[in-house]
């Protein structure tokens, strides 16, 4: 006799968009190429392409991008409130790119700027690892990209990648 195990819920494996309630889906805005991303957090999650994020990052002298996984329990993952507080104290604009939607909405309230996600329809996949790799390869040129995938904090100057950090303590020593 054979036994098997089926994994039914895997937060982070897929975007989780299909599992959102109808009300939650209304709060995800797939930003078109002619739309602008709002300046302030209005409770929605803005699904963007790398080009759209790059244009947004060019608006600030220096910006921190946090690649956030809602269910990450590693020491490199920090609460959104803690990161926002650090950035507020340093007067550093923060954008959070959630890797998937599962449990992202309750944390959105702590952010000053809109929470972002990868536009999975643009990248033609709902598989998290695939769209994150494609997105980041477009956002950061090959010669600047670091191989360490544990780095969740990315610093930009006028839209140009400067450096990545593994821990929030490295950003604010």
N, C-alpha and C positions, 0 to 999 in steps of 0.2 A: 504494500500500500504506500502511495506517495502522498506527502503533505506539501503544501505550498503556502507561501505568505504573499499577500498582495498589499502593497502600500497604497492607501487610498488618498490620504492627505499629506502632501509634501510641501510645506511652505518653503518657497525659495527655489524649488525645482522648476516651476512654471510661474508666470507673472501673477496668477491668481485672479486675473480680470474676469474670467468666465464665472468664477465662484462668487463674485460680488453680488450684493442685493441690487435690485433695480434702483433703489435710492442711492446706493454707493456709486453705481455706474454713472449716475447723473452728476456726481461730484468729480469725475475724471474727465478732464478736458483734453482731447487730442488736438493740440495746437496746429492749426493749418499754417502753410508757408506765408500767408499774408497777415496772420494774427500776431499780436505782440503779447508777450508773457506779462501779466500784471506786475506792478512794482511791489505790491503788498500781498500778504497772505489773506485770501478770502475763503479759506476752508476747502478749496478744491485742490486736486493734485493735477499738475500740468504735465501731460505726456508729450515729450519733446524729442527732437532729433539732436544729434551732436552739433550740427550747424546752428540750430536755434539756440542751444545752450552757449555755444561759442559767441554768438552775437550778444547774448545777455551778459556774459562775463566781460565783454569789452567795455561795458558801461561803467565799470568800477576800476579804480586804480589797482586795488588788490582784492581778491575774493577767495574765500575758502569753499571748496566743494567737498561735502562729506558723502561718501558712498555708503549708504545705510541699509542694513538688513534687519528688518523688524525683529526677527527671532534669534539674532546672533547673541551668543552668551560669552564669546571670547573676550579676553581682556582688551583687545583692540577696538571693541565695539562699545560705544558710549551712548548714554541717553541723549535724546535730542535737546532736552532742556539744559543739560550740562554743557553741551557744545554751544548752544545758542547763548548761554550766559557767558562763556569764555569769549566768544566773538563780540558780544555786546561790550564787555569790559575793555577789549582791545580795539573797539570801533572798527571791526573787520566784518564786512558783509559775508553772510553765510547762505549757501544754497545746499539743500539736502536732496540727493538723488536716491529715492528708495528703489531697491532692486526688485521688489515685488509688493503687491498691494495688501497681502494678508496682514491685518492688524495695523496698517499704516495710518488710517484715519484718526484714531484717538490721539496719536502723537503729533499730528499736524498742528494742533492748537498752540504748541510751544514755539513755533517758528515765526519769525518776522516776515521772511520772504516766502513765496509759494513753495510748497513741496513739489519736487519734480519726479518724474518717472521716465523710463525709456519708452518711446512710442513703438510698441511691439508690432503694430501693423506696418509701419514704415520699414522695419527690419525683417518683416515677414516670418517671424517666429515668436512663440510665446515661451520658449525655453530660455530661462534666465541666463545661463552661462553663454549661450549663443548671442543673445542681443546685447549683453554687457560687453563681450569681447568686441563685437562690431562697433558698438557705440564708442567705447574708449579708444579703439584704433582710429576712429574718425576724429575724435576730440583731441587726442594727443599724438603728434607726429612720431613716426618710428624712432627717430634719433633722440627723442626726449623721453620715450616711454621706458619705465623701469619694469624689470621682470618680476619684481616682488608683488604678488597679488594680495599680500596682506595689508598693503598700504591703502587705507581708506580715506585719508585726508589729502586732498590735492589743492595746491596753492597756485593761483593764476594772477598774472599782472596784465591788465588790459586785454584779457582773453588769451594770453599766451601762457602755456604751462611753465611753471617755475620749478616746483619741487613737490614730491609726495612724501607723506609721513605715515608711519605705522600707527602712532599713538597721538592722542590729542596733546599729551604732555610735551611731545616733540615740537608741536606747532607753537605752543606757548610755554617755553622753558622757564 
